[in-house]
Protein backbone atom coordinates (compact mmCIF):
# COMPACT_ATOMS: atom_id res chain seq x y z
CA UNK A 1 0.00 0.00 0.00
CA UNK A 2 2.70 2.51 1.00
CA UNK A 3 4.78 1.59 -2.05
CA UNK A 4 1.88 2.40 -4.38
CA UNK A 5 1.17 5.65 -2.58
CA UNK A 6 4.83 6.67 -2.76
CA UNK A 7 4.94 5.86 -6.47
CA UNK A 8 1.78 7.89 -7.19
CA UNK A 9 3.11 10.90 -5.23
CA UNK A 10 6.67 10.52 -6.57
CA UNK A 11 8.22 10.28 -3.10
CA UNK A 12 10.77 7.90 -1.66
CA UNK A 13 10.12 8.05 2.09
CA UNK A 14 7.67 9.18 4.77
CA UNK A 15 9.35 12.57 5.21
CA UNK A 16 8.82 13.39 1.55
CA UNK A 17 5.29 11.99 1.77
CA UNK A 18 4.37 14.36 4.60
CA UNK A 19 5.94 17.31 2.76
CA UNK A 20 3.81 16.52 -0.29
CA UNK A 21 0.69 16.28 1.92
CA UNK A 22 1.67 19.64 3.50
CA UNK A 23 2.15 21.15 0.04
CA UNK A 24 -1.19 19.80 -1.16
CA UNK A 25 -2.90 21.29 1.91
CA UNK A 26 -1.34 24.66 1.08
CA UNK A 27 -2.49 24.37 -2.51
CA UNK A 28 -6.05 23.55 -1.39
CA UNK A 29 -6.04 26.52 0.98
CA UNK A 30 -4.67 28.74 -1.77
CA UNK A 31 -7.35 27.44 -4.15
CA UNK A 32 -10.04 28.03 -1.53
CA UNK A 33 -9.45 31.76 -1.73
CA UNK A 34 -10.92 31.78 -5.22
CA UNK A 35 -14.05 30.03 -3.97
CA UNK A 36 -14.36 32.60 -1.16
CA UNK A 37 -13.99 35.46 -3.64
CA UNK A 38 -16.40 33.93 -6.14
CA UNK A 39 -19.11 33.31 -3.53
CA UNK A 40 -18.75 36.82 -2.10
CA UNK A 41 -18.99 38.34 -5.59
CA UNK A 42 -22.03 36.27 -6.52
CA UNK A 43 -23.81 37.30 -3.31
CA UNK A 44 -23.00 40.99 -3.88
CA UNK A 45 -23.69 40.78 -7.63
CA UNK A 46 -20.40 42.64 -8.20
CA UNK A 47 -16.71 41.89 -7.90
CA UNK A 48 -15.78 41.72 -4.22
CA UNK A 49 -12.53 40.75 -2.52
CA UNK A 50 -13.37 39.81 1.08
CA UNK A 51 -10.77 39.92 3.88
CA UNK A 52 -10.94 36.11 4.05
CA UNK A 53 -9.44 36.04 0.54
CA UNK A 54 -6.26 37.64 1.90
CA UNK A 55 -6.10 35.27 4.89
CA UNK A 56 -6.49 32.26 2.60
CA UNK A 57 -3.84 33.79 0.32
CA UNK A 58 -1.27 34.34 3.05
CA UNK A 59 -1.95 30.94 4.68
CA UNK A 60 -1.67 29.05 1.42
CA UNK A 61 1.25 31.21 0.28
CA UNK A 62 3.27 30.57 3.44
CA UNK A 63 2.65 26.83 3.28
CA UNK A 64 3.54 26.71 -0.41
CA UNK A 65 6.65 28.82 0.21
CA UNK A 66 7.74 26.36 2.93
CA UNK A 67 7.14 23.48 0.57
CA UNK A 68 9.05 25.21 -2.25
CA UNK A 69 12.00 25.85 0.07
CA UNK A 70 12.00 22.18 1.11
CA UNK A 71 11.92 21.14 -2.55
CA UNK A 72 14.61 23.76 -3.35
CA UNK A 73 12.63 25.08 -6.32
CA UNK A 74 13.91 28.60 -7.08
CA UNK A 75 11.07 29.46 -9.48
CA UNK A 76 8.41 28.43 -6.97
CA UNK A 77 10.28 30.17 -4.12
CA UNK A 78 10.48 33.45 -6.04
CA UNK A 79 6.81 33.35 -7.00
CA UNK A 80 5.54 32.58 -3.52
CA UNK A 81 7.90 35.06 -1.81
CA UNK A 82 6.49 38.01 -3.70
CA UNK A 83 2.93 36.80 -3.21
CA UNK A 84 3.30 36.45 0.56
CA UNK A 85 4.63 40.02 0.76
CA UNK A 86 1.68 41.34 -1.27
CA UNK A 87 -0.91 39.42 0.78
CA UNK A 88 0.62 40.65 4.05
CA UNK A 89 0.66 44.23 2.75
CA UNK A 90 -3.01 44.03 1.78
CA UNK A 91 -3.92 42.78 5.26
CA UNK A 92 -1.84 45.60 6.77
CA UNK A 93 -3.69 48.18 4.66
CA UNK A 94 -7.09 46.71 5.58
CA UNK A 95 -6.26 46.84 9.31
CA UNK A 96 -4.90 50.40 9.01
CA UNK A 97 -8.10 51.48 7.27
CA UNK A 98 -10.22 49.85 9.98
CA UNK A 99 -8.21 51.62 12.73
CA UNK A 100 -8.66 54.98 11.03
CA UNK A 101 -12.41 54.52 10.52
C-alpha positions in Angstrom: 0.0 0.0 0.0 2.7 2.5 1.0 4.8 1.6 -2.0 1.9 2.4 -4.4 1.2 5.7 -2.6 4.8 6.7 -2.8 4.9 5.9 -6.5 1.8 7.9 -7.2 3.1 10.9 -5.2 6.7 10.5 -6.6 8.2 10.3 -3.1 10.8 7.9 -1.7 10.1 8.0 2.1 7.7 9.2 4.8 9.4 12.6 5.2 8.8 13.4 1.5 5.3 12.0 1.8 4.4 14.4 4.6 5.9 17.3 2.8 3.8 16.5 -0.3 0.7 16.3 1.9 1.7 19.6 3.5 2.1 21.2 0.0 -1.2 19.8 -1.2 -2.9 21.3 1.9 -1.3 24.7 1.1 -2.5 24.4 -2.5 -6.1 23.5 -1.4 -6.0 26.5 1.0 -4.7 28.7 -1.8 -7.4 27.4 -4.1 -10.0 28.0 -1.5 -9.4 31.8 -1.7 -10.9 31.8 -5.2 -14.1 30.0 -4.0 -14.4 32.6 -1.2 -14.0 35.5 -3.6 -16.4 33.9 -6.1 -19.1 33.3 -3.5 -18.8 36.8 -2.1 -19.0 38.3 -5.6 -22.0 36.3 -6.5 -23.8 37.3 -3.3 -23.0 41.0 -3.9 -23.7 40.8 -7.6 -20.4 42.6 -8.2 -16.7 41.9 -7.9 -15.8 41.7 -4.2 -12.5 40.8 -2.5 -13.4 39.8 1.1 -10.8 39.9 3.9 -10.9 36.1 4.0 -9.4 36.0 0.5 -6.3 37.6 1.9 -6.1 35.3 4.9 -6.5 32.3 2.6 -3.8 33.8 0.3 -1.3 34.3 3.1 -1.9 30.9 4.7 -1.7 29.0 1.4 1.3 31.2 0.3 3.3 30.6 3.4 2.7 26.8 3.3 3.5 26.7 -0.4 6.6 28.8 0.2 7.7 26.4 2.9 7.1 23.5 0.6 9.0 25.2 -2.2 12.0 25.8 0.1 12.0 22.2 1.1 11.9 21.1 -2.6 14.6 23.8 -3.4 12.6 25.1 -6.3 13.9 28.6 -7.1 11.1 29.5 -9.5 8.4 28.4 -7.0 10.3 30.2 -4.1 10.5 33.4 -6.0 6.8 33.3 -7.0 5.5 32.6 -3.5 7.9 35.1 -1.8 6.5 38.0 -3.7 2.9 36.8 -3.2 3.3 36.4 0.6 4.6 40.0 0.8 1.7 41.3 -1.3 -0.9 39.4 0.8 0.6 40.7 4.0 0.7 44.2 2.7 -3.0 44.0 1.8 -3.9 42.8 5.3 -1.8 45.6 6.8 -3.7 48.2 4.7 -7.1 46.7 5.6 -6.3 46.8 9.3 -4.9 50.4 9.0 -8.1 51.5 7.3 -10.2 49.8 10.0 -8.2 51.6 12.7 -8.7 55.0 11.0 -12.4 54.5 10.5 
